[in-house]
Structures are given as structure tokens and as C-alpha cells.
Amino acid sequence: MRIEILFHAHGKRIFRINKKTSDELFEVFRLIGKGLQPREIAEKLCLSTKTVETHRMNIRKKFGMANASEVIQYAIEWSQMTYRATE
């Protein structure tokens, strides 16, 4: 699916988005990082808001994040790091 991406935030966590991460889950994570709300993500990807919320919950569990705020924080940091890497 995707080249393995390593993300290191606040010196405490490295997680991978790799072949086991679905394209849809990855896309939800990417759009969270761009600051989109669940409803906006659902519209953009032609999904239900409930599906987007389920993906957010799965991201949180998969990467051991404490809550939705942490998902947003890491998604934004990953998005910023990815943007800088492509400059």
C-alpha cells in the first residue's frame, strides 16, 4: 500500500503507517492532520460520519493514543512533518 512512514513526536513515540494500514484509514488520518472535521472528511471521502468516527477510534487504539485530542495532535504534527519533507 504505502511506503512505511516513521513518525516521531515529542521524543516519546514512533509509529508506523504501513501495508497493514488501510488506504481509507490512512486518508482519514491525513485529513485529520489537515484540520478537517469528521463531517468534512466524510463528505470528501464519500463516507458516513459514523465511519469516519470509527476510523478515528481505530487510529487511537492502533497507535495507543489516550483520546481524540491526541489523535488530532499527532495527525497535525505528522502532516506538518510530511509537508516539510516534500519541500
NUSE-207626 format. One record per residue: residue number from 1; residue in one letter; x, y, z of N, C-alpha, C in turn. Coordinates in nm, 3 decimals. Atoms other than C-alpha are relative to their C-alpha. Layout:
<nr: NUM rest: A nxx: X nyy: Y nzz: Z caxx: X cayy: Y cazz: Z cxx: X cyy: Y czz: Z>
...
***
This chain:
<nr: 1 rest: M nxx: 0.081 nyy: -0.118 nzz: 0.000 caxx: 0.000 cayy: 0.000 cazz: 0.000 cxx: 0.086 cyy: 0.125 czz: 0.000>
<nr: 2 rest: R nxx: -0.079 nyy: -0.121 nzz: -0.013 caxx: 0.236 cayy: 0.273 cazz: 0.118 cxx: 0.138 cyy: -0.033 czz: 0.052>
<nr: 3 rest: I nxx: -0.133 nyy: 0.011 nzz: -0.059 caxx: 0.600 cayy: 0.312 cazz: 0.194 cxx: -0.016 cyy: 0.025 czz: 0.149>
<nr: 4 rest: E nxx: 0.010 nyy: -0.015 nzz: -0.145 caxx: 0.644 cayy: 0.276 cazz: 0.566 cxx: 0.043 cyy: 0.141 czz: 0.041>
<nr: 5 rest: I nxx: -0.027 nyy: -0.137 nzz: -0.046 caxx: 0.633 cayy: 0.615 cazz: 0.735 cxx: 0.027 cyy: -0.007 czz: 0.149>
<nr: 6 rest: L nxx: -0.030 nyy: -0.009 nzz: -0.143 caxx: 0.804 cayy: 0.669 cazz: 1.068 cxx: -0.031 cyy: 0.140 czz: 0.046>
<nr: 7 rest: F nxx: 0.035 nyy: -0.130 nzz: -0.054 caxx: 0.676 cayy: 0.949 cazz: 1.283 cxx: 0.042 cyy: 0.003 czz: 0.146>
<nr: 8 rest: H nxx: -0.050 nyy: -0.012 nzz: -0.136 caxx: 0.846 cayy: 1.063 cazz: 1.600 cxx: -0.048 cyy: 0.134 czz: 0.054>
<nr: 9 rest: A nxx: 0.055 nyy: -0.124 nzz: -0.055 caxx: 0.668 cayy: 1.317 cazz: 1.815 cxx: 0.036 cyy: 0.013 czz: 0.147>
<nr: 10 rest: H nxx: -0.033 nyy: -0.031 nzz: -0.139 caxx: 0.775 cayy: 1.479 cazz: 2.141 cxx: 0.100 cyy: -0.096 czz: 0.061>
<nr: 11 rest: G nxx: -0.102 nyy: 0.089 nzz: -0.050 caxx: 1.059 cayy: 1.232 cazz: 2.170 cxx: -0.052 cyy: -0.121 czz: 0.074>
<nr: 12 rest: K nxx: 0.051 nyy: 0.110 nzz: -0.079 caxx: 0.829 cayy: 0.966 cazz: 2.304 cxx: -0.066 cyy: -0.112 czz: -0.080>
<nr: 13 rest: R nxx: 0.074 nyy: 0.104 nzz: 0.070 caxx: 0.663 cayy: 0.770 cazz: 2.026 cxx: 0.041 cyy: -0.007 czz: -0.147>
<nr: 14 rest: I nxx: -0.018 nyy: 0.023 nzz: 0.142 caxx: 0.736 cayy: 0.621 cazz: 1.690 cxx: -0.111 cyy: -0.094 czz: -0.041>
<nr: 15 rest: F nxx: 0.097 nyy: 0.095 nzz: 0.049 caxx: 0.454 cayy: 0.466 cazz: 1.497 cxx: 0.007 cyy: -0.008 czz: -0.150>
<nr: 16 rest: R nxx: -0.013 nyy: 0.028 nzz: 0.142 caxx: 0.421 cayy: 0.324 cazz: 1.151 cxx: -0.136 cyy: -0.004 czz: -0.067>
<nr: 17 rest: I nxx: 0.116 nyy: 0.017 nzz: 0.086 caxx: 0.163 cayy: 0.361 cazz: 0.882 cxx: 0.055 cyy: -0.080 czz: -0.117>
<nr: 18 rest: N nxx: -0.061 nyy: 0.087 nzz: 0.098 caxx: 0.237 cayy: 0.069 cazz: 0.655 cxx: -0.103 cyy: -0.080 czz: -0.077>
<nr: 19 rest: K nxx: 0.088 nyy: 0.081 nzz: 0.084 caxx: 0.088 cayy: -0.202 cazz: 0.437 cxx: -0.122 cyy: -0.051 czz: 0.074>
<nr: 20 rest: K nxx: 0.113 nyy: 0.048 nzz: -0.077 caxx: -0.139 cayy: -0.312 cazz: 0.719 cxx: -0.101 cyy: 0.111 czz: 0.031>
<nr: 21 rest: T nxx: 0.091 nyy: -0.113 nzz: -0.022 caxx: -0.296 cayy: 0.033 cazz: 0.742 cxx: -0.079 cyy: 0.021 czz: -0.129>
<nr: 22 rest: S nxx: 0.081 nyy: -0.011 nzz: 0.121 caxx: -0.587 cayy: 0.059 cazz: 0.502 cxx: 0.013 cyy: 0.139 czz: -0.062>
<nr: 23 rest: D nxx: -0.004 nyy: -0.129 nzz: 0.069 caxx: -0.592 cayy: 0.334 cazz: 0.241 cxx: -0.102 cyy: 0.096 czz: 0.060>
<nr: 24 rest: E nxx: 0.106 nyy: -0.086 nzz: -0.054 caxx: -0.918 cayy: 0.465 cazz: 0.386 cxx: 0.039 cyy: 0.054 czz: 0.137>
<nr: 25 rest: L nxx: -0.043 nyy: -0.042 nzz: -0.133 caxx: -0.782 cayy: 0.476 cazz: 0.742 cxx: 0.111 cyy: 0.104 czz: -0.012>
<nr: 26 rest: F nxx: -0.109 nyy: -0.094 nzz: 0.022 caxx: -0.466 cayy: 0.648 cazz: 0.619 cxx: -0.054 cyy: 0.135 czz: -0.049>
<nr: 27 rest: E nxx: 0.057 nyy: -0.123 nzz: 0.055 caxx: -0.673 cayy: 0.903 cazz: 0.425 cxx: -0.073 cyy: 0.080 czz: 0.108>
<nr: 28 rest: V nxx: 0.066 nyy: -0.068 nzz: -0.112 caxx: -0.883 cayy: 0.982 cazz: 0.734 cxx: 0.105 cyy: 0.066 czz: 0.088>
<nr: 29 rest: F nxx: -0.108 nyy: -0.055 nzz: -0.082 caxx: -0.563 cayy: 1.030 cazz: 0.937 cxx: 0.061 cyy: 0.124 czz: -0.066>
<nr: 30 rest: R nxx: -0.059 nyy: -0.111 nzz: 0.074 caxx: -0.417 cayy: 1.256 cazz: 0.666 cxx: -0.090 cyy: 0.123 czz: 0.003>
<nr: 31 rest: L nxx: 0.093 nyy: -0.112 nzz: 0.001 caxx: -0.730 cayy: 1.471 cazz: 0.651 cxx: -0.021 cyy: 0.059 czz: 0.139>
<nr: 32 rest: I nxx: 0.001 nyy: -0.052 nzz: -0.137 caxx: -0.745 cayy: 1.499 cazz: 1.031 cxx: 0.118 cyy: 0.094 czz: 0.017>
<nr: 33 rest: G nxx: -0.121 nyy: -0.083 nzz: -0.009 caxx: -0.392 cayy: 1.635 cazz: 1.005 cxx: -0.011 cyy: 0.131 czz: -0.075>
<nr: 34 rest: K nxx: 0.022 nyy: -0.124 nzz: 0.075 caxx: -0.511 cayy: 1.896 cazz: 0.757 cxx: -0.105 cyy: 0.088 czz: 0.068>
<nr: 35 rest: G nxx: 0.093 nyy: -0.081 nzz: -0.078 caxx: -0.762 cayy: 2.019 cazz: 1.016 cxx: -0.146 cyy: -0.018 czz: -0.035>
<nr: 36 rest: L nxx: 0.139 nyy: 0.021 nzz: 0.036 caxx: -1.081 cayy: 1.878 cazz: 0.866 cxx: -0.077 cyy: -0.066 czz: 0.115>
<nr: 37 rest: Q nxx: 0.090 nyy: 0.058 nzz: -0.099 caxx: -1.374 cayy: 1.791 cazz: 1.091 cxx: -0.056 cyy: -0.131 czz: -0.056>
<nr: 38 rest: P nxx: 0.054 nyy: 0.127 nzz: 0.048 caxx: -1.533 cayy: 1.443 cazz: 1.074 cxx: -0.104 cyy: 0.014 czz: -0.111>
<nr: 39 rest: R nxx: 0.102 nyy: -0.020 nzz: 0.103 caxx: -1.828 cayy: 1.573 cazz: 0.871 cxx: 0.063 cyy: 0.036 czz: -0.133>
<nr: 40 rest: E nxx: -0.070 nyy: -0.040 nzz: 0.123 caxx: -1.593 cayy: 1.735 cazz: 0.619 cxx: 0.075 cyy: -0.117 czz: -0.062>
<nr: 41 rest: I nxx: -0.072 nyy: 0.118 nzz: 0.048 caxx: -1.384 cayy: 1.420 cazz: 0.594 cxx: -0.098 cyy: -0.097 czz: -0.065>
<nr: 42 rest: A nxx: 0.102 nyy: 0.091 nzz: 0.053 caxx: -1.698 cayy: 1.211 cazz: 0.541 cxx: -0.046 cyy: 0.046 czz: -0.138>
<nr: 43 rest: E nxx: 0.044 nyy: -0.052 nzz: 0.129 caxx: -1.814 cayy: 1.438 cazz: 0.259 cxx: 0.109 cyy: -0.018 czz: -0.106>
<nr: 44 rest: K nxx: -0.112 nyy: 0.007 nzz: 0.095 caxx: -1.470 cayy: 1.444 cazz: 0.094 cxx: 0.025 cyy: -0.143 czz: -0.048>
<nr: 45 rest: L nxx: -0.029 nyy: 0.140 nzz: 0.034 caxx: -1.430 cayy: 1.063 cazz: 0.103 cxx: -0.125 cyy: -0.081 czz: -0.033>
<nr: 46 rest: C nxx: 0.128 nyy: 0.069 nzz: 0.028 caxx: -1.799 cayy: 0.979 cazz: 0.040 cxx: -0.024 cyy: -0.113 czz: 0.100>
<nr: 47 rest: L nxx: 0.023 nyy: 0.094 nzz: -0.110 caxx: -1.827 cayy: 0.804 cazz: 0.377 cxx: -0.106 cyy: 0.058 czz: 0.093>
<nr: 48 rest: S nxx: 0.088 nyy: -0.054 nzz: -0.103 caxx: -2.071 cayy: 0.835 cazz: 0.662 cxx: 0.088 cyy: 0.059 czz: 0.111>
<nr: 49 rest: T nxx: -0.072 nyy: -0.060 nzz: -0.114 caxx: -1.968 cayy: 1.047 cazz: 0.960 cxx: 0.033 cyy: -0.109 czz: 0.101>
<nr: 50 rest: K nxx: -0.022 nyy: 0.111 nzz: -0.094 caxx: -2.002 cayy: 0.731 cazz: 1.172 cxx: 0.124 cyy: -0.081 czz: -0.041>
<nr: 51 rest: T nxx: -0.118 nyy: 0.073 nzz: 0.047 caxx: -1.742 cayy: 0.553 cazz: 0.953 cxx: 0.127 cyy: 0.076 czz: 0.032>
<nr: 52 rest: V nxx: -0.117 nyy: -0.083 nzz: -0.031 caxx: -1.501 cayy: 0.844 cazz: 0.996 cxx: 0.030 cyy: -0.007 czz: 0.149>
<nr: 53 rest: E nxx: -0.019 nyy: 0.009 nzz: -0.145 caxx: -1.555 cayy: 0.836 cazz: 1.373 cxx: 0.058 cyy: -0.137 czz: 0.039>
<nr: 54 rest: T nxx: -0.054 nyy: 0.134 nzz: -0.026 caxx: -1.489 cayy: 0.461 cazz: 1.372 cxx: 0.147 cyy: -0.007 czz: -0.038>
<nr: 55 rest: H nxx: -0.141 nyy: -0.003 nzz: 0.040 caxx: -1.165 cayy: 0.515 cazz: 1.181 cxx: 0.083 cyy: 0.078 czz: 0.101>
<nr: 56 rest: R nxx: -0.074 nyy: -0.077 nzz: -0.102 caxx: -1.060 cayy: 0.782 cazz: 1.433 cxx: 0.023 cyy: -0.084 czz: 0.124>
<nr: 57 rest: M nxx: -0.012 nyy: 0.086 nzz: -0.117 caxx: -1.129 cayy: 0.538 cazz: 1.716 cxx: 0.104 cyy: -0.111 czz: -0.025>
<nr: 58 rest: N nxx: -0.096 nyy: 0.106 nzz: 0.033 caxx: -0.931 cayy: 0.265 cazz: 1.538 cxx: 0.143 cyy: 0.054 czz: -0.006>
<nr: 59 rest: I nxx: -0.132 nyy: -0.064 nzz: 0.001 caxx: -0.639 cayy: 0.504 cazz: 1.481 cxx: 0.049 cyy: 0.017 czz: 0.144>
<nr: 60 rest: R nxx: -0.035 nyy: -0.021 nzz: -0.141 caxx: -0.644 cayy: 0.591 cazz: 1.851 cxx: 0.043 cyy: -0.130 czz: 0.065>
<nr: 61 rest: K nxx: -0.034 nyy: 0.130 nzz: -0.060 caxx: -0.642 cayy: 0.225 cazz: 1.955 cxx: 0.127 cyy: -0.058 czz: -0.060>
<nr: 62 rest: K nxx: -0.114 nyy: 0.061 nzz: 0.070 caxx: -0.390 cayy: 0.111 cazz: 1.694 cxx: 0.133 cyy: 0.061 czz: 0.045>
<nr: 63 rest: F nxx: -0.124 nyy: -0.068 nzz: -0.036 caxx: -0.132 cayy: 0.372 cazz: 1.797 cxx: 0.010 cyy: 0.032 czz: 0.148>
<nr: 64 rest: G nxx: -0.008 nyy: -0.015 nzz: -0.144 caxx: -0.208 cayy: 0.366 cazz: 2.170 cxx: -0.017 cyy: 0.142 czz: 0.050>
<nr: 65 rest: M nxx: 0.023 nyy: -0.139 nzz: -0.040 caxx: -0.333 cayy: 0.723 cazz: 2.193 cxx: -0.111 cyy: 0.005 czz: 0.104>
<nr: 66 rest: A nxx: 0.092 nyy: -0.007 nzz: -0.113 caxx: -0.526 cayy: 0.830 cazz: 2.500 cxx: -0.141 cyy: 0.048 czz: -0.037>
<nr: 67 rest: N nxx: 0.131 nyy: -0.058 nzz: 0.031 caxx: -0.807 cayy: 1.028 cazz: 2.336 cxx: 0.001 cyy: 0.063 czz: -0.139>
<nr: 68 rest: A nxx: 0.014 nyy: -0.060 nzz: 0.133 caxx: -0.934 cayy: 1.205 cazz: 2.024 cxx: 0.092 cyy: 0.121 czz: -0.017>
<nr: 69 rest: S nxx: -0.089 nyy: -0.117 nzz: 0.008 caxx: -0.732 cayy: 1.517 cazz: 2.105 cxx: 0.142 cyy: -0.041 czz: -0.036>
<nr: 70 rest: E nxx: -0.134 nyy: 0.049 nzz: 0.031 caxx: -0.413 cayy: 1.314 cazz: 2.092 cxx: 0.009 cyy: -0.044 czz: -0.146>
<nr: 71 rest: V nxx: 0.003 nyy: 0.038 nzz: 0.142 caxx: -0.514 cayy: 1.172 cazz: 1.752 cxx: 0.018 cyy: 0.125 czz: -0.086>
<nr: 72 rest: I nxx: -0.008 nyy: -0.125 nzz: 0.076 caxx: -0.563 cayy: 1.526 cazz: 1.622 cxx: 0.141 cyy: 0.059 czz: 0.009>
<nr: 73 rest: Q nxx: -0.135 nyy: -0.055 nzz: -0.021 caxx: -0.233 cayy: 1.644 cazz: 1.771 cxx: 0.103 cyy: -0.073 czz: -0.084>
<nr: 74 rest: Y nxx: -0.099 nyy: 0.077 nzz: 0.076 caxx: -0.031 cayy: 1.361 cazz: 1.617 cxx: -0.024 cyy: 0.009 czz: -0.150>
<nr: 75 rest: A nxx: 0.031 nyy: -0.012 nzz: 0.143 caxx: -0.211 cayy: 1.385 cazz: 1.283 cxx: 0.050 cyy: 0.133 czz: -0.055>
<nr: 76 rest: I nxx: -0.047 nyy: -0.132 nzz: 0.043 caxx: -0.132 cayy: 1.756 cazz: 1.260 cxx: 0.153 cyy: 0.001 czz: -0.006>
<nr: 77 rest: E nxx: -0.146 nyy: 0.003 nzz: 0.000 caxx: 0.233 cayy: 1.701 cazz: 1.357 cxx: 0.053 cyy: -0.085 czz: -0.115>
<nr: 78 rest: W nxx: -0.042 nyy: 0.084 nzz: 0.112 caxx: 0.264 cayy: 1.417 cazz: 1.105 cxx: -0.018 cyy: 0.074 czz: -0.132>
<nr: 79 rest: S nxx: 0.029 nyy: -0.076 nzz: 0.123 caxx: 0.105 cayy: 1.634 cazz: 0.837 cxx: 0.106 cyy: 0.108 czz: -0.022>
<nr: 80 rest: Q nxx: -0.101 nyy: -0.105 nzz: 0.011 caxx: 0.350 cayy: 1.917 cazz: 0.910 cxx: 0.136 cyy: -0.059 czz: -0.036>
<nr: 81 rest: M nxx: -0.129 nyy: 0.064 nzz: 0.029 caxx: 0.649 cayy: 1.681 cazz: 0.905 cxx: 0.002 cyy: -0.050 czz: -0.144>
<nr: 82 rest: T nxx: 0.009 nyy: 0.050 nzz: 0.137 caxx: 0.532 cayy: 1.526 cazz: 0.578 cxx: 0.011 cyy: 0.115 czz: -0.099>
<nr: 83 rest: Y nxx: -0.008 nyy: -0.116 nzz: 0.088 caxx: 0.487 cayy: 1.869 cazz: 0.422 cxx: 0.142 cyy: 0.050 czz: -0.011>
<nr: 84 rest: R nxx: -0.140 nyy: -0.047 nzz: 0.001 caxx: 0.837 cayy: 1.977 cazz: 0.525 cxx: 0.089 cyy: -0.095 czz: -0.077>
<nr: 85 rest: A nxx: -0.084 nyy: 0.099 nzz: 0.069 caxx: 0.983 cayy: 1.653 cazz: 0.388 cxx: -0.015 cyy: 0.008 czz: -0.152>
<nr: 86 rest: T nxx: 0.023 nyy: -0.007 nzz: 0.144 caxx: 0.833 cayy: 1.721 cazz: 0.045 cxx: 0.041 cyy: 0.133 czz: -0.060>
<nr: 87 rest: E nxx: -0.041 nyy: -0.132 nzz: 0.051 caxx: 0.958 cayy: 2.079 cazz: 0.017 cxx: 0.130 cyy: -0.009 czz: -0.076>
***
